[in-house]
Amino acid sequence: MKTIHSSFRATLGGLGAILLWSTTVAVARSLSEQLGPVTAATTVFSVSGCIALVSLLRNSDRRRQIMSLPIRYLAGCGALFVIYMLFMFLAVGWAENRQQTLEVGLLNYLWPTLTLVLSLVFLENKASWILLLGSLLAIVGVFLVVTQGGIVSWQSIFGNLSGNPVAYSLAFAAALSWATYSNLTRRWAGGQKEGGVVIFLPITAIVLLLICFSLDEQRIWSYRALAEALFLGIATYIGYALWDNAMRKGNVVFVAAASYMTPVLSTIVSCLYLAVVPGARLWMGCGILIIGSILSWRSVSDASNKDDLSQRHGGH
């Protein structure tokens, strides 16, 4: 009963992470326009990394639990965590215009589909042919939601891909890295009381700082930028901690399927924040996306919820 209760709480936490990420997109966009994408990311992760270090230094029991985590989880998932953040922000930074930025973000939203597909490999889940249908519907829904009001098309994506292959490749590699991270977190640290996000965040901040110093971005600092960076830093710390916990203890398949709603929620919040009236394309995409996510969720049986993968695959 205690295990079921812990799994339910972790799953709710994963949904909380999705909601938190969705509501911060508009603020992140505002901060990036003031500081540049890489500087904005560096500032946010510096704040979240400092919060993580303070929480770690103040809790000796937490430090002991983290030291007992499997080495392959700390090294492997830690590297994937940093790679995702690095690749994603570099992809955005190297996009040549707003359309390419939008298309790079669209490629990033492949990670929920990749998470479900890779769970068949890493977590030994089983799926029916409906997963293919659900994934296709979800991808079409994401496309309609993210590009509503824009001039993005499949032709423009492939055209820009040939003109700027590095940015698009990094965006896809980022999505693949995050999907792999989510699955391996469950496989290597499933059931563990504590996760490694408090270590991953400061390391990410250090890597981004090194890159930030080598770039010449136009930075406009203000009290607003500082307030937004502080807010996003706190939200980043909470969001990634909740997600890591959900991947270790919660229902991975359900949370991954629910994460399809991230672009829908973020678009709706952005429309409200920026006083933009959402068009019919958004609601059409939302409906298709919901159907696709439900089909994807129902098509995969979550083996990791029936057996403790950390025991099946060994400890360290």
N, C-alpha and C positions, 0 to 999 in steps of 0.2 A: 504493500500500500504506500509506503514511504517513497519507493522508487517511482511509482506511478505519479504521485503528487509532485515529485521533483521534476519528472519529465514534462508534466503539464505546465508547471511554472516556467521551465526553460523554454517551452514552445511559445508561451505567451510573451516571454521576453524577446524571442525572435521576431514576433509580430510587432512588438514595441520598437525594435530596432528599425524595421521596415518603415513604420509610421514616422519615426524620428528622422530618418534619412530623407523621407519624402518632404517633410515640412521644412527642411533646412536648405533645399535646393535654391530657392529664391534668394536667400541670404548669401549663400555661397557664390551665386552668380554676381550679386552686388559687390561682394568683397573682391572677386576676381577682376571685375571691371576697374576697381580702384588701384589694386596692387599688381595685377597680372596673375595668371593662373598658378605659376610655380611659387611665386612669393606668397600668394594667399594660402596655398597648401602648406608651405613651410611654416607660416605663422600659426595656422590652425593646429598642425601637428606638434609644433613646439609647445603650445598651450596644453594640448591633451597629453603630450609626453611628460610635461612637468607635473600635471595632476597625477598621472600614473606613478611616477617616481615617488612623489610625496606619499601616496597611499601605500606604496610598497615599503617605504622606509619606516612608516608609522606602525606597521603590522608585522611583527616577527613571525607569527604563525603563518601568515600569507607567504612570506619569504621561504619558509621551510617547505610549504606545499609546492611552490613553484620549482624549488630545487629538486623535488622528487618527481617532477614530470618527465616523461620519456624524452631522451635526448633527440631522437628523430623527430618528435613533435616540435620541440623548441627550435631545432636547426632547420628542419624541412618546412614546417608551416611558417616559421618566422621569416624565412627567405621568401616564401610565396607571398606573404603579407606585404613585405617591403617591395617586392617586384610589382605587385598589383598597383600599389599607390604610385610608385615611381613611373611605371609605364603609362598609367592613365593620365597623370598630370603632364607628362612629357608629350603624350599624344595630343592633348588639348593645347598645350603650348606651341606645338609645331604645326597645328592646323593653320592654314594660310588665310582663312576668312571665316565668317560666321556660319556659312553653310557647311564647310568642312568640320567646324566645331560641333555642329548639330549631328552630322553624320558619324563622327567619331563617338559621340555620346550614344548614338543609336547602336553602334557595334558593341559598346560596353554592356548594353542591356541584353546581350546574348547569354550573360552569365547564369540566369535562372535555368534556361534550357540546358546549358552545359552542366550545371550542377546535377540536374535530374539524370541526364545521360551518363555522366561519370559515376553516379551512385550505383549504376548497374555493374560497373567495373570494380570500384574501390570498396563498396559496401555490400556487394553480392545481392543487390536487390533484383527483383524480377519485374518485367514490364510486358504489357500486351501491345499490339500494334496501334492501339489508341494513343499511345504516347507520341507517335509520329504525327498523328492528326492534331492532337492537342498542342504540340510544340509549334507546328506550322501556323495554327490559328493564333497562338499567343504572339508569335513573331510578327504576323500581319497586324495584330492589334496594337502591339508596341509601335510599329511603323506608323500606323494611322495616328496614334496618340502623340508621339514625339514630333511628327512632321506636320501636325495640324496648323494650317495657316501659312505653311512654308511652301517652297518650290522644290523640295527634295523629292527625288524619284530614284528608282532602282538604277536607271541609266546614269543619273548624276553621281550616284555612289560609285559605280564601277568606273566612270570617267575620272573622278577625282582620285580613285584608288591608284590608277595608272600614273597620275600626275604627282601624287604625294604618298607613295607606298609605305614610307616609314611610319607616318602618323597612324595610318589605318592598321598596319601590322601590329603596332604597339597597342592599339585599342583592343584588337582581337586577342592578342597575347595577354592583356590585362584581364579580360573576361575569362579566359581559360585558366589563368593563375588563380583568380578568386574562386572559381568553381572547384578547382583542385584543392585549394586551401580548405574550403568548406567540408569536402568529403574526407580529406586526410585528417582534419581535426577530429572528426568522429572516429575514424579508424584507429588513430594513434593515441588519442586522449579521451576516448569515450568514457563517460562516467566519472572522470576526474573532478574533484571538488573545485579546483582552481585552474584557470587558463593562463596563457602566456601573453595576453594582450598588453598587460602592464609593462612587459619587456619589449614587445613588438612596436608599440607606439613611440617610445623614445628613440629606438634605433631608426625608425622611419624618419623621425624629425632630424636626426643627425645627417642621414643620407640626403634629405631634401635641402638641408642647410648648405652642404657642400656644393650641391648643384646650383642653388640660389645665388651663391656668391660669384659663380662663374657666368651668370646671365645678366644682361642689361635690360631689365624690364622697367617700364615707366611706373613708378610707385607714387601714389598720392595718399599720404598718411593723414588721417583725421580722427577725431574722437569717434565718429561713426564707424570707421574702419576698425579701430581698436575694440569697440563694443561688439561688432559683428564677429571679429576674430575670437574674442573671449567666449561669446555664445556658442560659436561653432566648435571651439576647442572642447568645451564641456560636453556638447552634444556628441562629438566624435568619440570621446572617451566612453560615454555611456552606451552609445549605439554599438560600437565594436565589441565592447564587453558583453552586451546582451546577445549579440549575434554569435560570438564564440561559445558562450554558454549554451545557446540553443543548438549549435552544431555538436557539442559534446554530450548533451543530456536530453535534448528535445526530439521532436518528430521532424527529422531532416527533410523528408519528402514533402510534408505538409507546409513547412516553412519555406522551402524552396519554391513550391508552387505559388504560395501566397506572395512571394517576392516579385512575381510578375506584375503586381499592382503598384510597384514603386513608381514607374513612370506616370501612371494614371494619377496617383495621389500627388506627386510632385508637380505635374502639369496643372492640376486643379488648384493647388495651393499657390502656384506661381501666378495663375490667372487672377486669383483673389488678391494676392499681394500687389500685383502690378495693375490691378483694375482693368483686366482684359476679359472681354466676353468670350467664353469658349464656343467654338463652332460645332456644327453637327458632326464633323469628322472625328472630333474628340470622343463624343458620346458613342458613335458607331464603333470606333476602335476600342473603347472601354467595354462595350458589350461583347465584342469578339474576343477580347483579351480575357474576360471573366470566364467565358465558355471554354477557351483554350486552357486556362489554368486549372479549372475544375477537371477537365478531361485528363490533363497531364497528371494531376494528383491522384485521381482514381485509377489510373492505368499502372501505377507503380506500387508494388508491395514493399513496405519498408522493413527489410530484414534486420536492420540495426535496432529496431524497437523490440524485436522478439528475442534477440540474443545479445549478449555483451561482447561487442567486437573487440574491445581491448583485451578480453580474456582469450578470445578465439585466435587473435593474431599475436599474442604475447605481450610482454611488458616493454622493457627497453630493447 
